Amino acid sequence: MNSILKTDFYKVTHMLQYRDNITHFTSYLTPRGSRFQSIDKMVVFGIANFVNEYLFKGFNEEFFNIEWPVVRNEVVEVLEKGLGYPQRLVNNTLVKIGALHNLGYLPIEIVALPEGTRVPVHVPMFGITNTHPDFAWLPQALESLISA
């Protein structure tokens, strides 16, 4: 499965919910809480590995280095057969994903607290921002991959 589809199933078309004039977007990974009342801090870890494995290696091997017709067919299958989306939504989504595929890289910037930092609950530990005005939808599209 190509990397752009490694997200919550229904989030594939969230990119269509933003206005066209939005050029900048930032998403954050923030611990919302703990299942244990006595724990009020989280430890930042695994961010460098995530970036290398999923964003760099994963997207290069499973998205950018795959021929567009193959990527396109996978996206169409998810949107049409999996979600039952009408052709208009499928086509609009393909335009955005196709533009990213043609760009050939993820136009994002990531900032994070140092690995090993203890972070109070509700404090962002990781931020992702688009660096190309045509891809303001990308940070949020990657959000569920990041949080998983």
N, C-alpha and C positions, 0 to 999 in steps of 0.2 A: 504494500500500500504506500502511495506516495505521501511524503511528510506533511503536505498541506491538509491532508485529511485526518491526521492524528490529532484530533480535537474532539470536544464533545460533539456528538453526531449533528445536533441541530445548529451548531455555531458556524457551520461552513458558510452560510449566507448572511451572517451578522454584518458583514462588510457592506451589504446593500442598505443597511439601516442608517448609515451616516450620510450627512449632506455632502454633495460633491465639492463644496468649497472648503471643507475641512482639510487642512494640510499638515497638521501636527497632532499627535496623540501619544499619550504616555499611559501605560498600564503598570500596576504595581502588584507584587506578591507580598501580602500582609497576613501574618498569622492571625486568625480570627479568634482563636481561643484554644483551650486545652480540654480534654475530656476529664482531667483531674483538677479539682479545685485548688490543690496546693501548688500547681505548676502555673506560673504566670510569665515565664520566659521560654523562648525557643532558641535553638542554636542554628546559626547559618552554616549550612554545609552542602556540598554537592553542586554548587552553582557552576564552577569551572568545568566539571565533568559534564553537566547538562549542556552547557554551551558547546563544548567540543563534540559530544556524542550526538545530540539531537539537532542542534541548530547548524553547526558547521558540517560535520560528517553526514548526518542524516539527511539534511536538505540537499547537500551536493550529490550524494549517492542515490537518494530516493525521490528527488524532484528535479533539480536542475540538470542532472546528467541523464535523465530519462527523456526520451523523445516526446515532444508535445502531444502527438496523437494518443499515446499510451496514458499520459497524465490526464488529458482531456476525457478519455473514455472512463477512467476511474471516477473522476468528479461527476460526470454525467450519470453514471450508475448509482452513485450515492444519492445524488439530488433527485433523480427521477424515480428510481426503483425503491430506494430506501426511505426517502422523505415525501415522495409524491409531488414534488414541486412542479409548477407549470413551466412551460418552455421559456417564458419571459424571464423568470428568476434564474433558471439554468443558464440562459445566454448571458445575462448581466453578470453572473458570478464567474462564468468562463472568461469574460473580458478582463476582469480584475486579476484572476489567477493566471491567465495567459500573459498579461503584462508583466507580472512578477517572474514568470518562467522565462520570458524574453530578456528581462533585466539580468538574470543570471546570478544574482546574489540576494541575500536578505538585507535590505536597507534599514538596519536597526542599530541602535546604540544601547548598550546595557550598562547600568550602574548597579553596584551591589555593595553591601557591607562586607567586610573581610570575613573569609571563612573562619569559623570558630567563635565568632562574636555571639554573645548571649543578647537576644533582642526581646524587650518586653512585648507581650501580646499587643496587637493593634498598631505596631510600629512597622512600616514597610522595610523589607530587607533586600528588595530587588526591584529595579525599575527597568522598563524597556520602552524605548521611544523610536519612532520612525525617523529616518534621516533623509528621506526623499518625499517631496510633497504629494506625489501620486499614490503613496502607500500608507496613508494615515490609518487605514483599516488594519494594517498588519500587526501592530502590538496586541490588539485585543484578539485577533485571530489566533495568535500564539499563546494567549493567556491560559487556556485550559491545558495545553501541552505542558506549559511551565508549571502550573499548579499541581498537575498529576505527578 
